[in-house]
Amino acid sequence: MKSRNVSPDKSRGLKIYFLLPVFLLWLPVVYVYNNGEEMRYTARPTPSIRQLQAPVMTNVSTDFNSTCKPRNRLVFIKTHKTASTSLKSIIQIYGYSRNLSFIINSENEGNGHMRSREIKLSQLLPPVSVPKRMYTKYKNNYDISTIHLVYNRTKLDYLMKKNTKYISILRNPVQQFESAFTYFGYAVKTEGNTTAEKISNWLDNPDKKAKFINNNQMYDLGMNPGYFRNKTKVDSYITKLSKEFDLVLITEYFDESLLLLRKLMCWSWDEILYIKHNERTERGELTLSIQNRIRRWNSADVKVYNYFNRTLWRKIAKYGPHFEKDLQYFRQHLENLVAQCVVDTVTYAKAQGASSVIKYQVSKNTTSDCNFVAHPGLFTKLRERQNSHIIEKNSKKSRVNKTHLIPVKNHKKRSHGRCERNGRKECGLQKGG
């Protein structure tokens, strides 16, 4: 039998014909290999920015190993005037999309923040699917906290699920003071023609009991105000915070900080996207002399800020060789977000006479996902949803425990029953209601 000569073109065609099914079988594997990290996240439902165009990913870090799973448990100690609203919005979008339970003060309908240093169980909306006032099931049953509350690790550990991560954010104390001084109405109440002049006049006779402008970042982090001027106590408390917090973001390096948050929580790029909230339209110019006076007044804030600023850059150094490329990619993604979602900015004047802030007008023709990122938080939706899960029952089972107590100290020799009978003086408990 004569052998048949096959032309080179036909031979190439036969090879392609037989190899095509094999290639198609391996195609999903190749895609996962090249885009491993992003592939893992596509299966998770979220109202984030899936439909928005992302920049092409080249040489971007995918250093999460195969055992990395997104973490859903997070306490964010929300400090005042530190870009904390933008960070809060990121976390709320993540938690809302996964039906997670948030710590919310039910008595504060405006924003759910705590109005005092104390946390009472009777104030809180119950966790998702937990009956109201069944306080025993509040314990270790919350996933996320993003509201303003004063940091108290014992109380928060009582409420949060196990293995919760703790984060906060700090801002340069000079800029933070100036922002708070203006925002909370001190500039309106103080004589002077400019912000700098008003701050100088106020510092001539400062009120040590003034709220929000007396080492307020350390106050939010739980330090007793009576120790703000005690250098030894301040240093000791900063050491304590360094052991208890997994990450402290820095406002001036917000994007860099978010890359570390993404790595800590094993989140996707889309899940750290944001649009700035409550950005002021104008800021007061401060002389070097006034800046130094603010630093002396807020000396505790200066110390804690400097410490965690250095800590941030040590973490960045350990991030890996792709940090700069990751940062460039992320910022390009942010630019695309604004270009696709925002059509205009609106100046909004605060009622208390403080500086105006910028709000963003979302395009009506864009995806609904843009609304989640462009709007300052999802508190109303979170509150309504968590309220909708409240189960009101008159049965004995639903009212088995009416205690409103959160332990603040460990008392090994005293039983919980004795604590309940003898009250908070006996066991260091905070009674609510």
Steps between C-alpha positions, in 0.01 A plus 500: 500500500631834404550749779297814469688825501331761720576860425647714778184713511276194539734352761478822703124490470483143630717590801277793585191280457625240748659744745206739521290281738804456726561875505137567587520253790809673638377854439331542842817378670714748307263780593514415868880479485532843342226667700488288810409764751231672298347165403442413863300813557265482203291234669419721799181706463556867575350832392848638441645609168491177302347664195745786489796492268822416682848581370698218343680305771866449415765406754257567783549313824304176538686387809196355681557129529237233439403486868413870518131558554326839529461601863159629606564602861628851555487774762579845363554755775370804318698806604374855439605711200751252362337389170329236708168540316660388173642193673172432676322500164742240360438267794124553505467411132693179564291404801165597349559284193559197724215550746742543792399625845607854594527663842242781478367727774123469457447817706689715248287493188717748312818296467505227765802643683548465874449828684706408807796283600267225621355220289169361627342186361158663523618766253605257228306362210527122536713301257329373186235234578531545877186593700494842659606506866635146491828636630676167550502461120653843449824365641763420233239538226590826320714508185582867445513834678543829310328752729659760723563339836779526754734203475461249781649164410328300774153621406557458128643151542182415690287604202710402200542154351826320557808588292381853426758738355538848656591810300486879533622809316707800615569839346775757547390665829544855365265446204263290711474775763438771241233288332324418828530861623314615190256210461376494859432872513789631708599736219154657510515553877857638513599858414733562207504583130664180374508138610861539608418804710204327660706192586773720648246684715343175616840352592574807713242369746414141400213310654634165619147360494438598140366213290660383176806729515690379806711201390182360354667221304639353820160554660332300222762228552388469860759685706392668821514880438650549844826345375545698178782709654672203665777390260554165674130415488476607136799285398358203691160538337651521151686174569168345601332619179786365287433152637123515462456653153566305181531816289484875550451690175644847445283765334787663312581162343144377459551303178817338631314408817215343304744266326602373843135466601429301185784264582398469866139416414569308178258724309487570128597824327135589449431470870733785595381748238369829635401856422595766754230606744467824699798659324513868589510771236740721696757473778662752727867588448696458823837654580780281630463663841131405524574148377753455780249627756245246375760223529574597860128508581438166329825338614342158559354499148840595361665204670245241390495639144879491467516147637242353262629702205834324545319168545314553172822539304652192661195304383536647151865391493384145574219511242717370219662619177172580325384775735562794263341322204203399715460860614514629143243244388268584790514874436424445132201292607386789723526746210290271284241479777460876523491535121223242467290586804526871575351766275519801732596620847270688733615730780310431819504749791497349848223626728730596788678759288810298428675484164307360207566147383485336158238243408490308173217477251478152351422449132143383443607287204763301685471173689328488838834394647626856472245611759656278765842657464403861431257534789642556852421169660207264515383565853130533419502178300702320766269616775184405309634158411624419849169624642310276260670195649382578854269224620252622761361214708307494825614151584713435806778380274546839336515673839714247678770756571420862577842601626651807335853433614831507317802387702785746517738301717588135550397369842608138521376438854150637449227319312292676239189430708644683799590794276141524382363489856735756652524749213781675319693615808556137591639388167588814310206470259321773309125480538288625216142607466 
